[in-house]
Each structure stands twice: as structure tokens, then as C-alpha cells.
Amino acid sequence: MRIRVVEKKLGRERALGQCYHGEGVVEIDPRQSERERLDTLIHEVLHLAKPDLIEDEVIRVANILSKQVWKCGYRRILKS
């Protein structure tokens, strides 16, 4: 599955992120801390990968994965 991540202010949608299943697109609001952004990204990718999961499970699994990945020192490297 190919996934394209796009940064977009989502204030009107009242969301930190959203995904479009048919298009493989994830939108992330850039006005988050790096830690929150990681959790949002994992959350939205989980929605694409496992559309059958209920929201509570997506939240639970995304929190577990993002905390562990962050704890292991993984960080985003911004392109200049």
C-alpha cells in the first residue's frame, strides 16, 4: 500500500489528522508537537491498514506504538 502524507491545517475539521482510504492519503495538522504528530501519523496509518478496527482500538494501539517508537529515540528529520 502506498501512502502519501500531506500537512494541512485541519482546524475547520476539528481534527489532528484524517485519512482517505481510497486514495491512500493521510493529512496531518502541522500545528502539533513532534511527539503528537508521530501519534497522529500512526493513528491515521492504522485506519488505512486496518479499516475494521474500532476507533478505541486505533487510539489504544497508536498510543502504544508511538510511545515505544518515541522512547527508542526515533525522530523526524526535516528536509532543508
NUVO-150097 format. One record per residue: residue number from 1; x, y, z of N, C-alpha, C in turn; chain; residue in one letter. Coordinates in steps of 0.001 Angstrom, whole numbers. Example, Ala and Ser with C-alpha at 12.3 -4.5 7.8 and 13.67 -1.06 7.14 Angstrom:
residues 2
@i->1, n_east->13190, n_north->-5690, n_up->7800, ca_east->12300, ca_north->-4500, ca_up->7800, c_east->13200, c_north->-3300, c_up->7800, ch->A, aa->A
@i->2, n_east->12850, n_north->-2250, n_up->7080, ca_east->13670, ca_north->-1060, ca_up->7140, c_east->12900, c_north->30, c_up->7870, ch->A, aa->S
This chain:
residues 80
@i->1, n_east->839, n_north->-1178, n_up->0, ca_east->0, ca_north->0, ca_up->0, c_east->887, c_north->1246, c_up->0, ch->A, aa->M
@i->2, n_east->640, n_north->2123, n_up->-914, ca_east->1385, ca_north->3375, ca_up->-994, c_east->591, c_north->4445, c_up->-237, ch->A, aa->R
@i->3, n_east->1279, n_north->5171, n_up->646, ca_east->627, ca_north->6207, ca_up->1466, c_east->1337, c_north->7524, c_up->1244, ch->A, aa->I
@i->4, n_east->550, n_north->8549, n_up->992, ca_east->1098, ca_north->9907, ca_up->832, c_east->651, c_north->10727, c_up->2033, ch->A, aa->R
@i->5, n_east->1616, n_north->11361, n_up->2709, ca_east->1333, ca_north->12179, ca_up->3887, c_east->1407, c_north->13650, c_up->3489, ch->A, aa->V
@i->6, n_east->355, n_north->14377, n_up->3811, ca_east->242, ca_north->15791, ca_up->3454, c_east->3, c_north->16592, c_up->4732, ch->A, aa->V
@i->7, n_east->734, n_north->17700, n_up->4879, ca_east->478, ca_north->18593, ca_up->6006, c_east->-576, c_north->19600, c_up->5601, ch->A, aa->E
@i->8, n_east->-1598, n_north->19739, n_up->6443, ca_east->-2698, ca_north->20655, ca_up->6152, c_east->-3333, c_north->21067, c_up->7472, ch->A, aa->K
@i->9, n_east->-3583, n_north->22358, n_up->7637, ca_east->-4269, ca_north->22830, ca_up->8840, c_east->-5697, c_north->22287, c_up->8814, ch->A, aa->K
@i->10, n_east->-6068, n_north->21587, n_up->9891, ca_east->-7354, ca_north->20908, ca_up->9948, c_east->-8279, c_north->21493, c_up->11016, ch->A, aa->L
@i->11, n_east->-8097, n_north->22759, n_up->11315, ca_east->-8925, ca_north->23402, ca_up->12336, c_east->-10405, c_north->23346, c_up->12024, ch->A, aa->G
@i->12, n_east->-10758, n_north->23582, n_up->10778, ca_east->-12169, ca_north->23549, ca_up->10367, c_east->-12756, c_north->22156, c_up->10574, ch->A, aa->R
@i->13, n_east->-11948, n_north->21131, n_up->10354, ca_east->-12400, ca_north->19750, ca_up->10516, c_east->-12374, c_north->19304, c_up->11973, ch->A, aa->E
@i->14, n_east->-11768, n_north->20135, n_up->12830, ca_east->-11614, ca_north->19811, ca_up->14255, c_east->-10934, c_north->18457, c_up->14430, ch->A, aa->R
@i->15, n_east->-9828, n_north->18288, n_up->13705, ca_east->-9091, ca_north->17028, ca_up->13742, c_east->-7598, c_north->17327, c_up->13716, ch->A, aa->A
@i->16, n_east->-6815, n_north->16400, n_up->14248, ca_east->-5358, ca_north->16489, ca_up->14171, c_east->-4850, c_north->15773, c_up->12935, ch->A, aa->L
@i->17, n_east->-5662, n_north->14850, n_up->12434, ca_east->-5308, ca_north->14115, ca_up->11234, c_east->-6542, c_north->13470, c_up->10646, ch->A, aa->G
@i->18, n_east->-6443, n_north->13103, n_up->9398, ca_east->-7516, ca_north->12352, ca_up->8751, c_east->-6937, c_north->11574, c_up->7580, ch->A, aa->Q
@i->19, n_east->-7661, n_north->10520, n_up->7193, ca_east->-7169, ca_north->9710, ca_up->6080, c_east->-8281, c_north->9474, c_up->5072, ch->A, aa->C
@i->20, n_east->-7850, n_north->9174, n_up->3859, ca_east->-8770, ca_north->8890, ca_up->2763, c_east->-8431, c_north->7496, c_up->2236, ch->A, aa->Y
@i->21, n_east->-9275, n_north->6536, n_up->2561, ca_east->-8998, ca_north->5128, ca_up->2262, c_east->-8750, c_north->4857, c_up->791, ch->A, aa->H
@i->22, n_east->-9603, n_north->5321, n_up->-75, ca_east->-9475, ca_north->5021, ca_up->-1491, c_east->-8254, c_north->5635, c_up->-2140, ch->A, aa->G
@i->23, n_east->-7751, n_north->6708, n_up->-1560, ca_east->-6633, ca_north->7439, ca_up->-2153, c_east->-5291, c_north->7141, c_up->-1487, ch->A, aa->E
@i->24, n_east->-5318, n_north->6539, n_up->-299, ca_east->-4083, ca_north->6299, ca_up->426, c_east->-3416, c_north->7581, c_up->892, ch->A, aa->G
@i->25, n_east->-4232, n_north->8569, n_up->1223, ca_east->-3717, ca_north->9871, ca_up->1643, c_east->-3992, c_north->10075, c_up->3128, ch->A, aa->V
@i->26, n_east->-2975, n_north->10572, n_up->3826, ca_east->-3109, ca_north->10950, ca_up->5232, c_east->-2809, c_north->12436, c_up->5328, ch->A, aa->V
@i->27, n_east->-3705, n_north->13181, n_up->5963, ca_east->-3476, ca_north->14597, ca_up->6231, c_east->-3164, c_north->14766, c_up->7706, ch->A, aa->E
@i->28, n_east->-2121, n_north->15543, n_up->7986, ca_east->-1671, ca_north->15795, ca_up->9357, c_east->-1646, c_north->17300, c_up->9588, ch->A, aa->I
@i->29, n_east->-2251, n_north->17733, n_up->10679, ca_east->-2191, ca_north->19149, ca_up->11023, c_east->-786, c_north->19453, c_up->11548, ch->A, aa->D
@i->30, n_east->-87, n_north->20414, n_up->10936, ca_east->1296, ca_north->20706, ca_up->11342, c_east->1422, c_north->21438, c_up->12674, ch->A, aa->P
@i->31, n_east->321, n_north->21860, n_up->13253, ca_east->365, ca_north->22637, ca_up->14500, c_east->352, c_north->21728, c_up->15723, ch->A, aa->R
@i->32, n_east->1151, n_north->20674, n_up->15675, ca_east->1273, ca_north->19731, ca_up->16783, c_east->2738, c_north->19634, c_up->17172, ch->A, aa->Q
@i->33, n_east->2976, n_north->19179, n_up->18375, ca_east->4358, ca_north->18887, ca_up->18759, c_east->4811, c_north->17677, c_up->17939, ch->A, aa->S
@i->34, n_east->6102, n_north->17464, n_up->17871, ca_east->6623, ca_north->16317, ca_up->17125, c_east->6118, c_north->15001, c_up->17711, ch->A, aa->E
@i->35, n_east->6009, n_north->14934, n_up->19012, ca_east->5512, ca_north->13719, ca_up->19680, c_east->4056, c_north->13463, c_up->19310, ch->A, aa->R
@i->36, n_east->3233, n_north->14506, n_up->19336, ca_east->1826, ca_north->14365, ca_up->18968, c_east->1679, c_north->14015, c_up->17486, ch->A, aa->E
@i->37, n_east->2530, n_north->14612, n_up->16670, ca_east->2481, ca_north->14357, ca_up->15231, c_east->2750, c_north->12883, c_up->14944, ch->A, aa->R
@i->38, n_east->3720, n_north->12300, n_up->15645, ca_east->4026, ca_north->10881, ca_up->15480, c_east->2809, c_north->10031, c_up->15827, ch->A, aa->L
@i->39, n_east->2166, n_north->10336, n_up->16944, ca_east->988, ca_north->9578, ca_up->17352, c_east->-134, c_north->9724, c_up->16322, ch->A, aa->D
@i->40, n_east->-348, n_north->10932, n_up->15829, ca_east->-1390, ca_north->11174, ca_up->14829, c_east->-1091, c_north->10420, c_up->13541, ch->A, aa->T
@i->41, n_east->156, n_north->10444, n_up->13118, ca_east->544, ca_north->9735, ca_up->11895, c_east->284, c_north->8240, c_up->12028, ch->A, aa->L
@i->42, n_east->719, n_north->7652, n_up->13122, ca_east->494, ca_north->6218, ca_up->13345, c_east->-1001, c_north->5925, c_up->13405, ch->A, aa->I
@i->43, n_east->-1753, n_north->6774, n_up->14081, ca_east->-3204, ca_north->6620, ca_up->14193, c_east->-3858, c_north->6574, c_up->12807, ch->A, aa->H
@i->44, n_east->-3525, n_north->7529, n_up->11963, ca_east->-4151, ca_north->7596, ca_up->10638, c_east->-3696, c_north->6454, c_up->9734, ch->A, aa->E
@i->45, n_east->-2444, n_north->6057, n_up->9819, ca_east->-1967, ca_north->4923, ca_up->9028, c_east->-2652, c_north->3633, c_up->9488, ch->A, aa->V
@i->46, n_east->-2895, n_north->3509, n_up->10772, ca_east->-3644, ca_north->2347, ca_up->11265, c_east->-5043, c_north->2294, c_up->10653, ch->A, aa->L
@i->47, n_east->-5688, n_north->3439, n_up->10531, ca_east->-7011, ca_north->3477, ca_up->9893, c_east->-6931, c_north->2936, c_up->8462, ch->A, aa->H
@i->48, n_east->-5864, n_north->3290, n_up->7742, ca_east->-5708, ca_north->2792, ca_up->6370, c_east->-5395, c_north->1297, c_up->6346, ch->A, aa->L
@i->49, n_east->-4515, n_north->869, n_up->7242, ca_east->-4051, ca_north->-524, ca_up->7232, c_east->-5090, c_north->-1488, c_up->7789, ch->A, aa->A
@i->50, n_east->-5852, n_north->-1035, n_up->8768, ca_east->-6825, ca_north->-1900, ca_up->9438, c_east->-8164, c_north->-1180, c_up->9569, ch->A, aa->K
@i->51, n_east->-8870, n_north->-981, n_up->8462, ca_east->-10115, ca_north->-214, ca_up->8498, c_east->-11216, c_north->-856, c_up->9348, ch->A, aa->P
@i->52, n_east->-11053, n_north->-2126, n_up->9693, ca_east->-12045, ca_north->-2824, ca_up->10504, c_east->-11934, c_north->-2513, c_up->11995, ch->A, aa->D
@i->53, n_east->-10812, n_north->-1914, n_up->12427, ca_east->-10636, ca_north->-1601, ca_up->13846, c_east->-11560, c_north->-473, c_up->14266, ch->A, aa->L
@i->54, n_east->-12138, n_north->-610, n_up->15463, ca_east->-12954, ca_north->474, ca_up->16002, c_east->-12031, c_north->1578, c_up->16509, ch->A, aa->I
@i->55, n_east->-12564, n_north->2778, n_up->16627, ca_east->-11760, ca_north->3948, ca_up->16990, c_east->-11006, c_north->3769, c_up->18309, ch->A, aa->E
@i->56, n_east->-11641, n_north->3179, n_up->19305, ca_east->-10967, ca_north->2972, ca_up->20596, c_east->-9729, c_north->2097, c_up->20456, ch->A, aa->D
@i->57, n_east->-9792, n_north->1083, n_up->19595, ca_east->-8633, ca_north->215, ca_up->19363, c_east->-7545, c_north->948, c_up->18595, ch->A, aa->E
@i->58, n_east->-7928, n_north->1746, n_up->17626, ca_east->-6951, ca_north->2531, ca_up->16873, c_east->-6209, c_north->3462, c_up->17828, ch->A, aa->V
@i->59, n_east->-6941, n_north->4131, n_up->18693, ca_east->-6327, ca_north->5043, ca_up->19669, c_east->-5373, c_north->4276, c_up->20576, ch->A, aa->I
@i->60, n_east->-5825, n_north->3136, n_up->21105, ca_east->-5009, ca_north->2348, ca_up->22033, c_east->-3718, c_north->1862, c_up->21378, ch->A, aa->R
@i->61, n_east->-3830, n_north->1280, n_up->20192, ca_east->-2657, ca_north->736, ca_up->19510, c_east->-1716, c_north->1863, c_up->19075, ch->A, aa->V
@i->62, n_east->-2252, n_north->2953, n_up->18547, ca_east->-1414, ca_north->4086, ca_up->18128, c_east->-638, c_north->4650, c_up->19314, ch->A, aa->A
@i->63, n_east->-1275, n_north->4754, n_up->20461, ca_east->-586, ca_north->5264, ca_up->21655, c_east->558, c_north->4348, c_up->22076, ch->A, aa->N
@i->64, n_east->312, n_north->3050, n_up->22068, ca_east->1358, ca_north->2087, ca_up->22437, c_east->2534, c_north->2195, c_up->21466, ch->A, aa->I
@i->65, n_east->2246, n_north->2164, n_up->20169, ca_east->3314, ca_north->2202, ca_up->19166, c_east->4079, c_north->3523, c_up->19198, ch->A, aa->L
@i->66, n_east->3372, n_north->4631, n_up->19250, ca_east->4059, ca_north->5930, ca_up->19214, c_east->4908, c_north->6150, c_up->20464, ch->A, aa->S
@i->67, n_east->4422, n_north->5724, n_up->21619, ca_east->5221, ca_north->5874, ca_up->22849, c_east->6510, c_north->5060, c_up->22767, ch->A, aa->K
@i->68, n_east->6411, n_north->3838, n_up->22244, ca_east->7593, ca_north->2988, ca_up->22164, c_east->8583, c_north->3501, c_up->21123, ch->A, aa->Q
@i->69, n_east->8087, n_north->3914, n_up->19966, ca_east->8953, ca_north->4442, ca_up->18913, c_east->9651, c_north->5710, c_up->19412, ch->A, aa->V
@i->70, n_east->8913, n_north->6591, n_up->20092, ca_east->9494, ca_north->7829, ca_up->20633, c_east->10532, c_north->7499, c_up->21705, ch->A, aa->W
@i->71, n_east->10202, n_north->6555, n_up->22574, ca_east->11108, ca_north->6137, ca_up->23655, c_east->12417, c_north->5579, c_up->23100, ch->A, aa->K
@i->72, n_east->12358, n_north->4927, n_up->21946, ca_east->13549, ca_north->4374, ca_up->21302, c_east->14369, c_north->5434, c_up->20572, ch->A, aa->C
@i->73, n_east->13877, n_north->6675, n_up->20574, ca_east->14660, ca_north->7773, ca_up->20032, c_east->14385, c_north->8139, c_up->18586, ch->A, aa->G
@i->74, n_east->13370, n_north->7558, n_up->17987, ca_east->13078, ca_north->7908, ca_up->16599, c_east->12457, c_north->9296, c_up->16523, ch->A, aa->Y
@i->75, n_east->12984, n_north->10112, n_up->15596, ca_east->12510, ca_north->11480, ca_up->15403, c_east->12451, c_north->11771, c_up->13911, ch->A, aa->R
@i->76, n_east->11643, n_north->12732, n_up->13558, ca_east->11530, ca_north->13157, ca_up->12167, c_east->12723, c_north->14047, c_up->11827, ch->A, aa->R
@i->77, n_east->13293, n_north->13825, n_up->10663, ca_east->14372, ca_north->14678, ca_up->10155, c_east->13763, c_north->15555, c_up->9073, ch->A, aa->I
@i->78, n_east->13771, n_north->16853, n_up->9299, ca_east->13201, ca_north->17785, ca_up->8342, c_east->14155, c_north->18018, c_up->7197, ch->A, aa->L
@i->79, n_east->13627, n_north->17977, n_up->5981, ca_east->14440, ca_north->18246, ca_up->4797, c_east->14663, c_north->19740, c_up->4688, ch->A, aa->K
@i->80, n_east->15877, n_north->20126, n_up->4302, ca_east->16148, ca_north->21562, ca_up->4183, c_east->16065, c_north->22033, c_up->2769, ch->A, aa->S
